[in-house]
Amino acid sequence: MASRTVKNHWFVSVALPKQVHGQTFVRRTETFPTEDDAKQFAKEMLSEKHHIFAGTLLGTHLPVRRIISGSQLDSWVGVKESDLDLT
């Protein structure tokens, strides 16, 4: 039996404002091989005022999924809320 290899272990899901078929937003998800890559993308999306959440994909070496959302995002990407221009 062949084992399945997961190349991208982290994901960041972004809610993009868009009016499509009555929906007020569309969610786009990007995958990344490392946590640092995911953090960089999440930091960029936070600075553009998008609503995001991130986490790990399940795999044989990651038996538990990790989800990062809400107030955890700022500390996870390493910024203070005041560092982001939210005005």
C-alpha positions as CSV (number, residue, x, y, z in Angstrom):
1,M,0.0,0.0,0.0
2,A,1.4,3.4,-1.0
3,S,1.5,6.1,1.6
4,R,0.2,9.5,0.7
5,T,2.6,12.4,1.2
6,V,1.3,15.8,2.2
7,K,3.5,18.5,0.8
8,N,1.6,21.5,2.2
9,H,1.2,21.3,5.9
10,W,-0.3,24.8,6.6
11,F,-3.2,26.7,5.2
12,V,-4.5,30.2,5.4
13,S,-8.2,30.8,4.5
14,V,-9.2,34.4,3.5
15,A,-12.7,35.8,3.3
16,L,-12.6,38.2,0.3
17,P,-15.5,40.7,0.0
18,K,-17.3,40.0,-3.3
19,Q,-20.9,39.9,-4.4
20,V,-21.3,36.6,-6.2
21,H,-24.7,34.9,-6.5
22,G,-26.1,36.7,-3.4
23,Q,-23.0,35.9,-1.3
24,T,-21.3,38.8,0.5
25,F,-17.9,37.2,0.5
26,V,-15.9,34.4,-1.2
27,R,-13.3,32.3,0.8
28,R,-9.9,31.6,-0.8
29,T,-7.6,29.1,0.8
30,E,-3.8,28.9,0.2
31,T,-1.5,26.1,1.3
32,F,2.1,26.4,2.5
33,P,4.9,23.9,3.2
34,T,6.1,25.8,6.3
35,E,4.5,27.7,9.2
36,D,6.7,30.7,8.4
37,D,5.4,30.9,4.9
38,A,1.8,30.7,6.2
39,K,2.5,33.4,8.8
40,Q,3.9,35.8,6.1
41,F,0.9,35.4,3.9
42,A,-1.5,35.8,6.9
43,K,0.3,38.9,8.0
44,E,-0.1,40.4,4.5
45,M,-3.8,39.5,4.5
46,L,-4.3,41.0,8.0
47,S,-2.7,44.3,6.8
48,E,-5.2,44.4,3.9
49,K,-8.1,44.0,6.5
50,H,-9.2,40.6,5.3
51,H,-10.9,38.2,7.7
52,I,-8.7,35.1,7.9
53,F,-8.0,31.9,9.8
54,A,-5.2,29.5,9.5
55,G,-4.2,26.0,10.6
56,T,-2.5,22.7,9.9
57,L,-3.6,20.0,7.6
58,L,-3.9,16.5,8.9
59,G,-1.2,14.1,8.1
60,T,0.5,11.0,9.5
61,H,3.0,13.2,11.4
62,L,0.4,15.7,12.5
63,P,-2.3,13.6,14.3
64,V,-4.1,16.7,15.6
65,R,-5.3,19.7,13.6
66,R,-4.4,23.1,14.8
67,I,-6.7,26.1,14.0
68,I,-5.6,29.7,14.6
69,S,-8.3,32.3,14.5
70,G,-9.6,35.5,16.1
71,S,-7.3,37.1,18.7
72,Q,-4.8,34.2,18.3
73,L,-3.9,35.5,14.8
74,D,-2.1,38.6,15.9
75,S,0.2,36.8,18.3
76,W,0.7,33.9,15.8
77,V,1.9,36.2,13.1
78,G,3.9,38.2,15.6
79,V,2.2,41.6,15.3
80,K,0.3,43.7,17.8
81,E,-3.2,44.9,16.7
82,S,-1.9,48.5,16.9
83,D,0.8,47.7,14.3
84,L,-1.8,47.0,11.7
85,D,-3.5,50.0,10.1
86,L,-7.1,49.1,10.9
87,T,-8.6,52.5,10.2
